[in-house]
Amino acid sequence: MSHTPMKVITLGVMPSVDYLPFIVAQKAGIYDTLGLTVNLIKYYSSTDRDHAFQSAQIDGTITDFLSAFQLKSSGIPLKIIMRNESYLCMIVRNGSNITSIKELKNKNIAVSRNTVVDYTTDFIIKTAGILPQQVNRPEIDNIPLRLLMLENGQIDASLFPDPYATIAMSNGHKSLTSTSELNISVTGTVFSVKALKEKKKEIELLIKGYNLGVDYIQNHPTDSLKQILIEEIGIPEALAGIIALPQYTHASLPSMDDLEKCASWLIEKNIIHKSFQYANVIDSSYIQSEQVNIEK
């Protein structure tokens, strides 16, 4: 009995804990068992990642909903197929004497413009009654550079994903709050419509492997994941055994509430048109979920 050979899936990622189940599935041989080859391509800035996706160098990527909406709005055919587990921490510089969100007023908070970092910065300062124009926002897209600037006292605060948040805190900087504390979910896996048409079976197996990767993480101590965390996520060896990983769950769809908030923010800033239909960016066919009910 002959089988059609499996096509390779190429997924763009940034060094963050949100893609850990994918890399665990790869390193633990889960994808090999499923007969799937997954190439995980690492990027260090959202601009580089988005450019690679736009130019079809990768089939899909883990990105924030805001970037996905902007790409879709600019005419790039894509769909979000699942949400990812990640968090951002608002880290303030050691020695800045900032102990509360309201003290961020008139401070330098580095952002990557019009991304999840910008959106979440607005969300956080708004909780303390600070207006967007009441903070200075140098645009620093590269995350390692942002951390270096924090270390050097060139910025007062910024949002960081792990491993950078854990690295910063281990160096004495403080976290004021995080997206998990604020119950914000803004990250998902997107694929080009072309890839969704041509590689449906492979993407189904990618998600199956993700779920098995989640099971693997849940059934193994963090210590056993140390090599992956060090080599793939970029966590320093001294921190690899103590990093607080998200509570990973099987693949699910984003909530419509999270999507609506992201779209509204972009519309308010005139980045996307007010007629933008965010629900049309979801492809729910890959996830068996009762979370959302979307007309196909």
Sequence and secondary structure as in RCSB ss.txt:
>XXXX:A:sequence
MSHTPMKVITLGVMPSVDYLPFIVAQKAGIYDTLGLTVNLIKYYSSTDRDHAFQSAQIDGTITDFLSAFQLKSSG
IPLKIIMRNESYLCMIVRNGSNITSIKELKNKNIAVSRNTVVDYTTDFIIKTAGILPQQVNRPEIDNIPLRLLML
ENGQIDASLFPDPYATIAMSNGHKSLTSTSELNISVTGTVFSVKALKEKKKEIELLIKGYNLGVDYIQNHPTDSL
KQILIEEIGIPEALAGIIALPQYTHASLPSMDDLEKCASWLIEKNIIHKSFQYANVIDSSYIQSEQVNIEK
>XXXX:A:secstr
        EEEEE SSGGGHHHHHHHHTTHHHHHT  EEEEE SSHHHHHHHHHTTSSSEEEEEHHHHHHHHHTT
  EEEEEE    EEEEE TTS   SGGGGTT BEEB TTSHHHHHHHHHHHTTT  GGGSB  B   HHHHHHHH
HTTS SEEEEETTHHHHHHHTT EEEEETTTTT   EEEEEEHHHHHH HHHHHHHHHHHHHHHHHHHTS GGGG
HHHIIIII   TTTTTT       S     HHHHHHHHHHHHHTTSS TT  GGGGB GGGS  SS     
